[in-house]
Amino acid sequence: MSGFFDIPSDLQNTYFGLIGLHLREALIPVLAGLVVSLPIAQLCVRFRWLYPPVLGVTTILYAIPSLAFFVVLIDYTGQTETTVMIPLTVYSLVVLVPAIVDGVRSVPAETLAAATAMGLGPVRRYFQVQLPIAVPAIIAGLRVATVSSISLVSVGMLIGNQGALGNLLNDANIYHRPELAVNSVVTTAVLAILADALLVLVRRVLTPWMPKESTR
């Protein structure tokens, strides 16, 4: 298609530059969400009464439209990538916290008893025993969070061209170039598929003991 890779100059980026920007805005929030989710999930596992209210709060935050988040944040962080990435980090919690909690709770009681008998304290037991066994559940959560984040980055086009590949949707309307919209949709979908496939590969590397049938 003519002009498919001809990026308008107002975006101040090349096609591959937009891809790099898109991945940065999508993946940093997922990693930040994972870092935040790990201690929260551990507290939820240790204090079971805490899990329902935490799950309720993350669900309520996920229900807040991204545009509302932008309106609140823009006075503090401006029309920047940070304004886009903070909501994406918050949204990832609704997927990652339950995934980690379910994965850690699935660790057999006899395994925990054996770890305790070997002298492992709560922190070492969490990082050396529970998290490794919970890897399949955690990766499953990361897959959902990553694909969702890659898709949602495009909403950033609403605040000063901070939507990376999503900016092409706006320019497609401004310049009457539908091929730019096709470029945005197709490239975003391909990035999501590749990211998902990479996480599946990571899971297989980290869990060599699992049969292939169980890792599909």
ABEGO torsion letter per residue (X at the ends): XBGAABBBAAAGBBAAAAAAAAAAAAAAAAAAAAAAAAAAAAAAAABAAAAAAAAAAAAAAAABBAAAAAAAAAAAAEBBAAAAAAAAAAAAAAAAAAAAAAAAAABBAAAAAAAAAAGBBAAAAAAAAAAAAAAAAAAAAAAAAAAAAAAAAAAAAABGGAAEAAAAAAAAAAAGBAAAAAAAAAAAAAAAAAAAAAAAAAAAAABAABBAAAAX
